Each structure stands twice: as structure tokens, then as C-alpha cells.
Amino acid sequence: MSLILNLETATKNCSVALAKDGKTIACKEIAAQNFSHAEKLHVFIEEILSENNIQFSDLNAIAVSQGPGSYTGLRIGVSSAKGLCYALNIPLIALDTLQLLAKQITIENGIILPMIDARRMEVFSAFYDKNHIQIRTTQAEIIDELSYQEISEIIHLVGDGIEKFKNTLTDEKFIFHSDAVFPSAKEMSELSFNKFKIKDFVDVAYFEPFYLKDFVLSK
């Protein structure tokens, strides 16, 4: 049996999920207009363990959403995850934030395009197939009317970055899934368990969030 604590803080959603053998057994989260991660994350962690009669010493691993996303949110989540791993001497698992968004929908054909709002007309994005496997590298990109013209497939858009493009991406190939807004720790459970089984861990001492924005020049 494995018990993994999953932490997702890359966006406005502060989310904690407890998973047993890849299945979410409890989740606490709040998506506040003003980031509440510093106040809520450790409260959620303590509450979710207490309510399920789980001790910190019972945990087998900690999983964290690695980004891209909010600089502050990622720092809080990763710092908390690393601190727990150090204290408990358990492994750290890192998961791609955009994949967590992509997993919120199921499609039969086409491409899933998760977007995390960055600034103005810029988003963090990537492409995923119907099996939620990444098929285009993660990018920070500015979206306009010419974006994705070369793609003939249906494009399913998810994330908090999509709303500002409803009047820009007007071709019928674009399908907006407005109910899938923020990544959640619930989507981490299966992915973190799969990595746990093959011991796909990151180095607790040297792991850093995937900010991406650090490599984008400001105009």
C-alpha cells in the first residue's frame, strides 16, 4: 500500500489531495482571487491527514506540481513539499502542471491545449493527445488570430488562460471547456502513483520549480 500526499499550488487554486494506491481518498482546495496558499496549504495538509486518521509518518511520498505557473505559488508548494520530504525522509515526486489541467477532460479525437494565464495575451501552454501524453513542448506564447492556423485537428482548450481568447480563436475547430479552469491535486493521484512504482523521484536538495517565465524576455 502507498499513501502519497499531492500538493498543487501553481495557480490560484491551493489544492491538497491524499491518495491511496493511486486513488484520491480526500481532497481540500480553494481557488481565491487573492492567492491564499501561504495561509491555507499547511492547514489543508494537517486537516486532510487528521480527518483520515493518517499520521505524517504513514506517508510514503510527497508529490508536487512543478509548474509552469505562479512564481509565488510554485515557491510555496515546492518549499513545503521539500520540507516534508526532508523531515520524513521520503521521496519527492514532481508532476507537470499543464498535464494536470489536460487530465480534467476526456476526448475521443483532437488535441488538448491547456493554458495557464501569464500576462496580457500570453499563456503557458502545451499540446496533449487524447491519452494526456505531451506532444508539444511547454511554451510561453502570445496568442493572436493567427495562432494554430497550421493545425487542422479539433483543439480542446482548458485552463484559466482560455477565457480571454474566446473572441480571438473563433474557428470552429476550437472548443472551449470553461468548466476546467485550474489544475487540481485530484488529478495528481494516478500520475504520482505511477511514478512512485518506478521510483521516478527528483532530488530533494536540488529540485526547483519549472518557472519557464524566467527564460522569457520582458518587453
C-alpha positions in Angstrom: 0.0 0.0 0.0 1.2 3.5 -0.8 0.0 6.8 0.7 1.0 9.9 -1.2 0.3 13.5 -0.4 -0.2 15.6 -3.5 0.2 19.4 -3.5 -0.9 21.7 -6.3 -0.2 25.4 -5.9 0.8 26.6 -9.4 -2.2 28.8 -9.9 -4.9 30.5 -7.7 -6.1 27.0 -6.7 -4.5 25.9 -3.4 -5.1 22.1 -3.6 -4.1 19.1 -1.4 -5.1 15.5 -2.1 -4.4 12.3 -0.2 -4.1 9.3 -2.4 -4.0 5.6 -1.6 -2.6 3.3 -4.3 -3.3 6.0 -7.0 -6.8 6.7 -5.9 -7.8 10.1 -4.4 -9.4 9.4 -1.0 -9.6 13.0 0.2 -9.1 16.5 -1.3 -9.2 20.0 0.1 -8.9 23.1 -2.1 -9.8 26.7 -2.5 -9.4 29.0 -5.6 -9.3 32.5 -4.2 -9.0 35.7 -6.2 -6.0 36.7 -4.0 -3.6 33.8 -3.6 -4.2 32.1 -0.2 -1.5 29.4 -0.4 0.6 30.7 2.4 -2.4 30.7 4.8 -4.2 27.6 3.6 -1.6 25.0 2.4 -0.4 23.7 5.7 -3.8 24.0 7.2 -5.2 21.8 4.5 -2.4 19.3 4.9 -2.9 18.9 8.6 -6.7 18.7 8.2 -6.7 16.1 5.5 -4.4 13.8 7.4 -6.3 14.3 10.7 -9.7 13.7 9.1 -8.5 10.4 7.6 -6.6 9.2 10.7 -3.3 9.4 8.9 0.0 10.3 10.6 2.8 12.1 8.7 4.9 9.0 9.4 2.4 6.9 7.4 3.2 8.8 4.1 5.3 7.1 1.5 6.0 10.1 -0.7 5.1 13.7 -1.4 4.1 14.8 -4.9 4.2 18.4 -6.1 3.0 20.3 -9.2 6.2 21.6 -10.7 4.9 24.3 -13.0 4.8 26.4 -15.0 2.6 28.8 -13.2 2.7 31.5 -10.5 6.2 32.2 -9.2 4.9 32.7 -5.6 2.6 29.7 -5.7 5.2 27.4 -7.0 7.8 28.5 -4.4 5.3 27.9 -1.6 4.3 24.4 -2.9 7.8 23.2 -3.7 9.3 24.5 -0.4 6.5 22.8 1.6 7.0 19.5 -0.3 10.7 19.6 0.1 10.5 20.4 3.8 8.1 17.4 4.4 10.4 15.1 2.4 13.4 16.2 4.4 11.6 15.8 7.8 10.0 12.4 6.9 12.9 11.0 4.8 10.6 10.1 2.0 10.9 10.7 -1.8 9.7 13.7 -3.7 7.7 13.3 -7.0 7.3 16.2 -9.5 4.4 16.4 -11.9 3.8 18.7 -14.9 1.1 21.3 -14.1 -0.2 21.5 -17.6 -0.7 17.8 -17.8 -2.9 18.0 -14.7 -5.1 20.5 -16.5 -5.2 18.3 -19.6 -6.4 15.3 -17.5 -9.6 17.2 -16.5 -11.2 16.4 -19.8 -11.7 13.2 -21.8 -11.7 13.5 -25.6 -12.1 11.0 -28.5 -10.1 12.9 -31.0 -8.1 16.1 -31.5 -5.6 17.9 -29.2 -5.9 19.1 -25.7 -4.5 22.6 -25.2 -4.2 23.6 -21.6 -3.4 27.3 -21.0 -2.3 28.9 -17.7 -2.7 32.7 -17.7 0.6 34.5 -17.7 0.0 38.2 -18.6 -1.9 40.2 -21.2 -2.2 37.9 -24.2 0.5 35.5 -23.0 -0.1 32.0 -21.6 1.9 28.9 -20.6 0.7 26.1 -22.9 1.5 22.7 -24.4 -0.3 20.1 -26.5 -1.5 16.7 -25.2 -3.1 13.8 -27.1 -6.3 12.0 -26.0 -4.2 9.9 -23.7 -2.9 13.0 -21.9 0.6 12.4 -23.3 2.5 15.6 -24.1 3.1 16.0 -27.9 4.4 19.6 -28.0 6.9 21.2 -25.6 5.7 23.6 -23.0 6.0 27.3 -24.1 5.2 30.8 -23.0 3.4 32.2 -26.0 1.4 35.2 -27.1 -1.9 34.3 -28.7 -3.5 36.1 -31.6 -5.8 35.4 -34.5 -3.1 33.6 -36.5 -2.2 31.2 -33.7 -2.6 27.4 -34.5 -3.6 28.1 -38.1 -1.4 25.2 -39.2 -3.4 22.7 -37.2 -6.4 21.1 -38.8 -7.5 18.9 -35.8 -10.0 19.9 -33.2 -8.3 21.8 -30.4 -9.8 21.5 -26.9 -8.9 24.4 -24.7 -8.8 24.2 -20.9 -7.4 26.4 -18.1 -7.7 29.9 -16.7 -5.9 31.3 -19.7 -8.6 30.5 -22.3 -11.4 33.0 -21.4 -9.5 36.0 -22.9 -9.2 34.3 -26.3 -12.9 33.4 -27.0 -13.1 36.4 -29.3 -9.7 35.7 -30.8 -9.7 32.0 -31.6 -13.1 31.9 -33.4 -12.5 29.0 -35.8 -15.0 26.1 -35.3 -12.0 23.8 -34.6 -11.6 25.5 -31.2 -13.7 24.0 -28.3 -13.6 25.9 -25.0 -14.0 23.8 -21.9 -14.8 26.6 -19.5 -15.5 24.2 -16.6 -11.9 23.1 -16.4 -10.2 26.2 -15.0 -7.5 25.3 -12.5 -5.2 22.3 -12.0 -6.2 20.2 -9.0 -4.4 17.8 -6.8 -7.1 15.3 -7.6 -5.6 14.8 -11.0 -2.2 14.1 -9.4 -3.1 10.8 -7.6 -2.7 8.4 -10.5 0.3 10.1 -12.0 2.2 10.3 -8.8 1.4 6.6 -8.0 2.7 5.6 -11.4 6.0 7.5 -10.8 6.2 6.1 -7.3 6.0 2.5 -8.6 9.0 3.0 -10.9 10.9 5.2 -8.4 10.8 8.2 -10.7 11.8 10.7 -8.0 13.5 14.1 -8.0 16.5 15.2 -5.9 15.0 16.9 -2.8 18.1 19.0 -2.4 18.4 20.4 -5.9 14.9 20.3 -7.3 13.5 23.7 -8.4 10.1 24.6 -9.9 9.7 24.9 -13.6 9.1 28.6 -13.8 9.5 29.0 -17.6 8.8 32.7 -17.4 12.4 33.3 -16.2 13.5 32.5 -19.8 11.1 34.9 -21.5 12.4 38.4 -22.2 10.3 41.2 -20.9 9.2 43.8 -23.5 
